[in-house]
Each structure stands twice: as C-alpha cells, then as structure tokens.
C-alpha cells in the first residue's frame, strides 16, 4: 500500500473553484478515485457564517503542481460528460 502524500510540504496548484460545497466534494472524490490527492480551501472554517454567499462561499481545490495537468483534464472530461 502506498504512503499518503504530504500535501503540506509540496507546491500546490489550484485546479478548480466553485461556490458549491457539494460540487467541490464531488470533484475531490473524482480526483481521489483517479489517484490524485487534493485539498479544499474554503477560506472560512465551517460554522463561522451560517449562510455563505459570494466570496464567502468560494471553494478552491488544490493538487500537487506535478498532478495539476492530469487533474484539470479529469475535471474537464467530467464536466463535458455532464453536459
């Protein structure tokens, strides 16, 4: 079994942004299923603001810079298949 990658010690690249937390979690799972670890940076911890709108709702997905191209391709293909 492979050792998990320590994303905190690597250069990260943003590959996706959305204001929908569910969509961000789905993209993260899609990437995980393809063997790409990612993190979601939501800007504010959950619970600080009961309703998130505009910039407060921003969800950014980051992956290792070396996997960014592959991750963007996977996300793009997913969006194309969803029409």
Buried (B, 14 or more C-beta within 10 A) or exposed (E): EEEEEEBEEBEBBEBBEBBEBEEBEEBBEBBEEEEBBBEBEBEEEEEEEEEBEEEEBBBBBBBBEEBBEBBBEBBEEEEEEEE
